[in-house]
């Protein structure tokens, strides 16, 4: 099976599995835990709407998987789509940079060859520079 990395901008609101099923007018299957934390997720850039209350396709995602795959960001009202994407790109970049910094502080990093450590330090520095440039662009909006 092929692997994929998602890059969609979605809207989401916290909702348990039972709440989502009730929202959709469905019965919760007997073998599912209705107390599972999760999110109602709405996809805006693809997929035919499947609920009259939403403009995009909606689904439910368990909280752990959703939070691992998505980074929250705040876009100002009235921002153009390309501006929203810049804000989202910076939020994603900053989250990845934080994970890299945490990795650099760990034991696995210390066991890597020196050349690989240098590349990761350089990557960290470049990610910081890119975040600064994106921040300048956002400030100019």
C-alpha positions in Angstrom: 0.0 0.0 0.0 1.3 3.5 -0.9 1.8 6.1 1.8 0.5 9.7 1.5 1.0 13.0 3.4 -2.2 15.2 3.7 -2.1 18.9 3.0 -5.7 20.0 3.2 -7.1 22.9 5.2 -10.1 21.7 7.2 -12.5 23.1 9.8 -13.1 20.9 12.8 -15.0 21.0 16.1 -14.6 18.7 19.1 -17.3 16.0 19.1 -17.5 12.5 20.6 -18.3 9.6 18.4 -21.8 9.4 19.9 -22.4 13.1 19.4 -21.4 12.8 15.8 -23.7 9.8 15.2 -26.6 11.7 16.8 -25.7 14.8 14.7 -25.9 12.7 11.5 -29.1 11.0 12.8 -27.4 7.6 12.9 -27.5 4.8 15.5 -24.2 4.2 17.3 -23.1 0.6 16.4 -23.1 -1.7 19.4 -19.4 -2.4 19.0 -18.3 1.2 19.1 -17.5 3.4 22.2 -19.6 6.5 22.0 -17.5 8.3 24.5 -14.5 8.3 22.1 -13.1 11.9 21.8 -12.9 13.2 18.3 -13.8 15.9 15.8 -16.4 16.6 13.2 -14.2 17.5 10.3 -15.3 19.5 7.3 -13.3 19.4 4.1 -13.7 22.7 2.0 -11.4 22.0 -0.9 -12.8 18.8 -2.3 -15.5 16.3 -2.0 -19.2 16.7 -2.6 -21.2 17.9 0.5 -22.8 15.0 2.3 -24.9 17.0 4.8 -27.2 19.9 4.0 -25.9 21.8 7.0 -22.4 22.0 5.6 -20.8 23.4 2.4 -18.1 20.7 2.3 -17.8 17.0 2.9 -17.9 16.0 6.6 -16.6 13.1 8.6 -15.6 12.1 12.1 -12.0 11.6 13.2 -10.7 10.2 16.5 -9.0 12.9 18.5 -5.6 11.3 18.7 -5.3 10.7 14.9 -6.7 14.2 14.1 -4.4 16.0 16.5 -1.4 14.1 15.3 -2.1 15.0 11.6 -3.4 18.6 11.9 -2.1 21.9 13.4 -4.5 24.6 14.5 -4.0 28.1 13.2 -5.9 31.4 13.4 -6.7 33.1 10.1 -8.2 36.6 10.2 -11.6 37.2 8.7 -11.4 38.5 5.2 -8.1 37.0 4.4 -7.7 35.8 0.8 -7.2 32.0 0.2 -3.5 32.5 -0.6 -3.1 34.4 2.7 -4.8 31.7 4.7 -2.5 29.1 3.1 0.6 31.2 4.2 -0.8 31.3 7.8 -1.4 27.6 7.7 2.0 26.9 6.2 3.7 28.8 9.0 1.7 27.0 11.7 2.6 23.6 10.2 6.3 24.6 9.7 6.6 25.8 13.3 5.0 22.6 14.6 7.5 20.5 12.6 10.4 22.7 13.7 9.4 22.1 17.3 9.4 18.4 16.8 12.8 18.6 15.2 14.1 20.6 18.1 12.8 18.0 20.5 14.5 15.3 18.4 17.8 17.1 18.5 17.6 17.1 22.3 17.0 13.4 22.5 19.2 10.3 22.7 18.6 9.1 19.2 20.1 12.3 17.8 23.2 11.9 19.9 23.8 8.4 18.4 23.7 9.7 14.8 26.9 10.3 12.8 28.3 13.8 13.1 27.5 14.6 9.4 23.9 13.8 10.0 23.7 15.9 13.2 25.2 18.8 11.2 22.5 18.4 8.5 19.8 18.4 11.1 21.2 21.5 12.8 21.3 23.2 9.4 17.7 22.1 8.7 16.6 23.5 12.0 18.3 26.8 11.2 16.7 27.0 7.8 13.3 26.2 9.1 13.7 29.1 11.5 14.6 31.4 8.7 11.6 30.3 6.6 9.3 30.8 9.5 10.7 34.4 9.8 10.0 35.1 6.2 6.5 33.7 6.4 6.0 35.8 9.5 7.1 38.9 7.5 4.6 38.0 4.8 1.8 37.6 7.3 2.6 40.9 8.9 2.4 42.6 5.5 -1.1 41.3 4.9 
